[in-house]
Amino acid sequence: MIDFNRGDSAAATVARDPLTPAGAGFRPSRSVVLVGLMGAGKTSIGRRLAQRLGLAFVDSDHEIETAAGCTIETIFEMYGERAFRDCERRVIGRLLEEPVQVIATGGGAFMDHETRGTVKARGVSVWLRADLELLLHRVSRRANRPLLKRGDPKEVLSALMAQRYPIYAEADVTVDTRDAPPDVTVDAVIAGLQALAPVDSTEAPVP
């Protein structure tokens, strides 16, 4: 695991010419899979990261809803979490067989042993790590989080952090997200991916 946020801010880990966007000319050779809890910013950071790298972006939750023909909330209510995880596993496996892209996953995806193995074999995983207060602030903006309907959001998130963070730590790259401009986090993610470049990247010509 590469932790690119040992300092006080993600920006401190990135040294580059301010006139040259981070990631210019760099392309990972495998799909980048963003993991982390709800509210960590996987979708918003993923979109920006894909744009910066010149790759397609896909949200696995959206793909699951398309495949199931209903919302994730409905899947949970009608069929339960086990059915949802099975669908999630198959969708992420399919996405990792497609051309290199940036994939944002649901908070529980990386917890599944089979899914985690598939990601390790076919992609490069990036954990967007966030503290409790930031997650609470972000998830309060949306009311369609099935897991948060099981009790007090702070208690639920605290329990999920205790359970999931040790597994998320198995990701190839770890980047702390903070209440800062998204591009700060994107820069840190790209720096982490570039650190893997000797064994896991290709150089694309700069236009």
VOPAGU-2260 file (C-alpha; in pm, 1 decimal, decimal comma):
REM VOPAGU-2260
SITE   aa  ch    i         X         Y         Z
SITE  MET   A    0       0,0       0,0       0,0
SITE  ILE   A    1     123,7     349,5     -79,4
SITE  ASP   A    2       7,5     620,3     158,9
SITE  PHE   A    3      37,7     952,1     -19,0
SITE  ASN   A    4     -80,3    1164,0     273,4
SITE  ARG   A    5     173,4    1133,7     549,0
SITE  GLY   A    6     194,6    1511,6     575,7
SITE  ASP   A    7     -64,3    1765,5     678,6
SITE  SER   A    8    -233,8    1783,8     339,3
SITE  ALA   A    9    -267,9    1589,0      18,7
SITE  ALA   A   10    -120,4    1883,9    -171,0
SITE  ALA   A   11     207,2    1839,1      15,9
SITE  THR   A   12     264,1    1506,7    -157,5
SITE  VAL   A   13     254,1    1647,3    -509,1
SITE  ALA   A   14     547,5    1839,6    -654,4
SITE  ARG   A   15     495,9    1956,0   -1010,0
SITE  ASP   A   16     518,0    2250,5   -1244,7
SITE  PRO   A   17     204,1    2458,5   -1166,0
SITE  LEU   A   18     156,3    2522,0   -1537,6
SITE  THR   A   19     147,8    2150,2   -1618,4
SITE  PRO   A   20    -159,0    1955,2   -1500,7
SITE  ALA   A   21     -73,5    1650,6   -1290,6
SITE  GLY   A   22    -107,1    1338,2   -1500,8
SITE  ALA   A   23     -21,4    1503,0   -1833,2
SITE  GLY   A   24      96,5    1225,6   -2065,2
SITE  PHE   A   25      34,6     953,9   -1805,5
SITE  ARG   A   26    -206,0     662,6   -1853,1
SITE  PRO   A   27    -242,7     367,8   -1615,9
SITE  SER   A   28    -227,4      30,8   -1789,4
SITE  ARG   A   29    -512,3    -109,4   -1579,7
SITE  SER   A   30    -846,3      33,2   -1469,9
SITE  VAL   A   31    -836,0     254,6   -1161,5
SITE  VAL   A   32   -1085,7     135,9    -900,6
SITE  LEU   A   33   -1184,4     385,8    -632,2
SITE  VAL   A   34   -1288,5     237,8    -298,4
SITE  GLY   A   35   -1400,3     389,4      29,8
SITE  LEU   A   36   -1701,5     464,9     243,8
SITE  MET   A   37   -2008,7     652,4     127,5
SITE  GLY   A   38   -1930,6    1021,5     119,1
SITE  ALA   A   39   -1560,6     975,6      49,8
SITE  GLY   A   40   -1603,6    1138,1    -291,3
SITE  LYS   A   41   -1550,1     840,4    -518,6
SITE  THR   A   42   -1787,3     965,5    -788,7
SITE  SER   A   43   -1685,8    1331,7    -788,4
SITE  ILE   A   44   -1315,0    1255,1    -769,1
SITE  GLY   A   45   -1353,7     972,4   -1018,6
SITE  ARG   A   46   -1506,9    1198,4   -1282,3
SITE  ARG   A   47   -1229,7    1453,3   -1247,8
SITE  LEU   A   48    -961,0    1187,1   -1242,4
SITE  ALA   A   49   -1093,9    1025,8   -1558,9
SITE  GLN   A   50   -1104,2    1360,4   -1734,7
SITE  ARG   A   51    -747,4    1438,6   -1630,4
SITE  LEU   A   52    -621,5    1099,2   -1750,7
SITE  GLY   A   53    -825,5    1098,7   -2069,8
SITE  LEU   A   54   -1018,2     787,6   -1966,2
SITE  ALA   A   55   -1384,1     692,5   -1947,1
SITE  PHE   A   56   -1555,9     706,8   -1608,3
SITE  VAL   A   57   -1814,6     462,4   -1478,8
SITE  ASP   A   58   -1998,1     435,3   -1148,0
SITE  SER   A   59   -2061,0      72,8   -1053,0
SITE  ASP   A   60   -2373,1     165,9    -853,7
SITE  HIS   A   61   -2523,2     325,0   -1164,6
SITE  GLU   A   62   -2435,1      16,0   -1366,8
SITE  ILE   A   63   -2600,8    -205,1   -1106,0
SITE  GLU   A   64   -2919,4       0,6   -1120,7
SITE  THR   A   65   -2918,4     -20,3   -1499,4
SITE  ALA   A   66   -2869,8    -397,5   -1491,3
SITE  ALA   A   67   -3136,4    -448,5   -1224,7
SITE  GLY   A   68   -3384,0    -201,2   -1369,2
SITE  CYS   A   69   -3438,9     -40,5   -1027,4
SITE  THR   A   70   -3259,3     166,1    -765,8
SITE  ILE   A   71   -3010,5      24,1    -518,2
SITE  GLU   A   72   -3244,9     127,7    -239,7
SITE  THR   A   73   -3518,4     -86,3    -397,8
SITE  ILE   A   74   -3282,5    -383,2    -436,6
SITE  PHE   A   75   -3201,1    -364,8     -65,7
SITE  GLU   A   76   -3566,6    -335,1      33,5
SITE  MET   A   77   -3700,9    -609,4    -194,3
SITE  TYR   A   78   -3417,7    -860,7    -215,8
SITE  GLY   A   79   -3176,2    -780,6      65,1
SITE  GLU   A   80   -2807,8    -696,1      83,5
SITE  ARG   A   81   -2691,0   -1041,4     -20,1
SITE  ALA   A   82   -2865,0   -1014,8    -357,4
SITE  PHE   A   83   -2724,1    -668,2    -404,9
SITE  ARG   A   84   -2368,5    -783,7    -334,9
SITE  ASP   A   85   -2405,1   -1067,2    -583,9
SITE  CYS   A   86   -2513,5    -824,7    -853,3
SITE  GLU   A   87   -2236,5    -584,3    -754,9
SITE  ARG   A   88   -1976,0    -858,7    -781,9
SITE  ARG   A   89   -2082,8    -952,4   -1133,3
SITE  VAL   A   90   -2106,4    -593,0   -1254,6
SITE  ILE   A   91   -1761,2    -496,9   -1126,3
SITE  GLY   A   92   -1614,5    -811,7   -1279,7
SITE  ARG   A   93   -1763,2    -714,3   -1614,9
SITE  LEU   A   94   -1636,1    -355,9   -1589,4
SITE  LEU   A   95   -1283,8    -479,1   -1523,2
SITE  GLU   A   96   -1291,7    -677,0   -1847,4
SITE  GLU   A   97   -1357,8    -359,2   -2046,0
SITE  PRO   A   98   -1090,6    -115,5   -2173,3
SITE  VAL   A   99    -897,2      81,3   -1911,5
SITE  GLN   A  100   -1122,6     327,5   -1728,9
SITE  VAL   A  101   -1186,4     484,3   -1389,1
SITE  ILE   A  102   -1440,6     291,6   -1180,7
SITE  ALA   A  103   -1610,3     428,0    -869,0
SITE  THR   A  104   -1742,3     147,5    -648,0
SITE  GLY   A  105   -1994,0     131,0    -367,5
SITE  GLY   A  106   -1873,8     140,7      -9,0
SITE  GLY   A  107   -1911,8    -233,7      49,2
SITE  ALA   A  108   -1774,0    -358,3    -281,1
SITE  PHE   A  109   -1411,1    -398,3    -170,5
SITE  MET   A  110   -1526,1    -588,2     139,4
SITE  ASP   A  111   -1635,5    -881,3     -74,4
SITE  HIS   A  112   -1347,8   -1128,5     -92,8
SITE  GLU   A  113   -1416,0   -1230,2    -452,4
SITE  THR   A  114   -1460,5    -873,7    -573,4
SITE  ARG   A  115   -1144,4    -766,5    -394,5
SITE  GLY   A  116    -951,2   -1046,7    -560,2
SITE  THR   A  117   -1082,1    -947,7    -902,4
SITE  VAL   A  118    -983,0    -585,1    -844,7
SITE  LYS   A  119    -634,9    -687,5    -732,7
SITE  ALA   A  120    -589,4    -907,3   -1039,6
SITE  ARG   A  121    -727,9    -674,5   -1304,5
SITE  GLY   A  122    -715,3    -319,4   -1169,1
SITE  VAL   A  123    -535,2     -70,2    -949,7
SITE  SER   A  124    -724,1      13,4    -630,3
SITE  VAL   A  125    -725,6     356,8    -467,4
SITE  TRP   A  126    -871,5     409,0    -120,5
SITE  LEU   A  127   -1017,8     754,6     -66,0
SITE  ARG   A  128    -988,6     776,4     312,3
SITE  ALA   A  129   -1196,0    1031,1     504,1
SITE  ASP   A  130   -1257,1    1107,0     870,1
SITE  LEU   A  131   -1593,5    1067,0    1040,4
SITE  GLU   A  132   -1694,6    1432,7    1055,6
SITE  LEU   A  133   -1631,5    1487,2     685,5
SITE  LEU   A  134   -1829,6    1176,5     595,2
SITE  LEU   A  135   -2121,1    1285,5     814,0
SITE  HIS   A  136   -2124,6    1626,8     652,4
SITE  ARG   A  137   -2128,9    1480,4     304,3
SITE  VAL   A  138   -2382,9    1201,5     353,5
SITE  SER   A  139   -2628,1    1442,4     515,7
SITE  ARG   A  140   -2689,2    1586,3     169,2
SITE  ARG   A  141   -2857,5    1266,8      45,7
SITE  ALA   A  142   -3137,7    1058,9     193,1
SITE  ASN   A  143   -3100,8     746,0     -22,6
SITE  ARG   A  144   -2831,6     563,6     173,1
SITE  PRO   A  145   -2984,0     224,5     269,5
SITE  LEU   A  146   -2724,8     142,7     534,3
SITE  LEU   A  147   -2779,6     473,7     712,7
SITE  LYS   A  148   -3145,6     392,3     766,0
SITE  ARG   A  149   -3048,5     124,7    1018,1
SITE  GLY   A  150   -2979,2     370,5    1298,9
SITE  ASP   A  151   -2806,6     693,4    1394,6
SITE  PRO   A  152   -2582,5     791,4    1097,9
SITE  LYS   A  153   -2285,1     872,6    1319,2
SITE  GLU   A  154   -2302,4     536,9    1495,2
SITE  VAL   A  155   -2352,4     350,5    1167,8
SITE  LEU   A  156   -2058,3     523,6    1001,2
SITE  SER   A  157   -1836,2     469,0    1304,8
SITE  ALA   A  158   -1914,1      97,8    1297,7
SITE  LEU   A  159   -1852,3      79,1     922,8
SITE  MET   A  160   -1517,1     255,0     962,2
SITE  ALA   A  161   -1407,4       7,6    1228,6
SITE  GLN   A  162   -1511,5    -284,5    1010,3
SITE  ARG   A  163   -1403,4    -165,1     668,7
SITE  TYR   A  164   -1097,0      54,4     708,2
SITE  PRO   A  165    -861,0    -238,4     780,7
SITE  ILE   A  166    -977,3    -398,3     453,6
SITE  TYR   A  167    -965,0     -75,4     254,4
SITE  ALA   A  168    -603,7     -48,0     371,8
SITE  GLU   A  169    -520,5    -335,8     136,2
SITE  ALA   A  170    -570,0     -98,4    -159,2
SITE  ASP   A  171    -268,4     -23,5    -378,1
SITE  VAL   A  172    -285,1     350,7    -306,0
SITE  THR   A  173    -430,2     542,2      -9,9
SITE  VAL   A  174    -523,8     909,5     -35,5
SITE  ASP   A  175    -681,7    1115,0     241,1
SITE  THR   A  176    -971,0    1332,9     132,6
SITE  ARG   A  177   -1035,6    1656,8     316,4
SITE  ASP   A  178   -1258,1    1959,9     291,5
SITE  ALA   A  179   -1050,6    2104,2       9,0
SITE  PRO   A  180   -1090,3    2161,1    -365,8
SITE  PRO   A  181   -1141,2    1827,5    -546,6
SITE  ASP   A  182    -837,7    1883,5    -766,8
SITE  VAL   A  183    -615,2    1861,6    -457,7
SITE  THR   A  184    -733,4    1504,6    -406,4
SITE  VAL   A  185    -710,7    1427,1    -779,1
SITE  ASP   A  186    -348,4    1543,7    -780,0
SITE  ALA   A  187    -271,3    1313,9    -487,2
SITE  VAL   A  188    -439,2    1016,3    -656,9
SITE  ILE   A  189    -241,2    1071,8    -976,5
SITE  ALA   A  190      81,2    1101,3    -776,7
SITE  GLY   A  191       3,6     766,1    -616,4
SITE  LEU   A  192     -68,0     605,3    -951,7
SITE  GLN   A  193     251,0     746,4   -1098,7
SITE  ALA   A  194     447,8     595,1    -812,3
SITE  LEU   A  195     333,7     258,2    -945,0
SITE  ALA   A  196     431,4     356,3   -1299,2
SITE  PRO   A  197     742,8     136,8   -1329,1
SITE  VAL   A  198     524,6    -173,3   -1309,7
SITE  ASP   A  199     175,3     -54,7   -1387,1
SITE  SER   A  200     151,5     225,6   -1640,9
SITE  THR   A  201     202,6     334,6   -1993,8
SITE  GLU   A  202     305,4     671,9   -2122,7
SITE  ALA   A  203      64,3     832,0   -2363,7
SITE  PRO   A  204     183,5    1099,8   -2603,8
SITE  VAL   A  205     109,4    1453,4   -2489,1
SITE  PRO   A  206    -107,4    1634,5   -2744,2
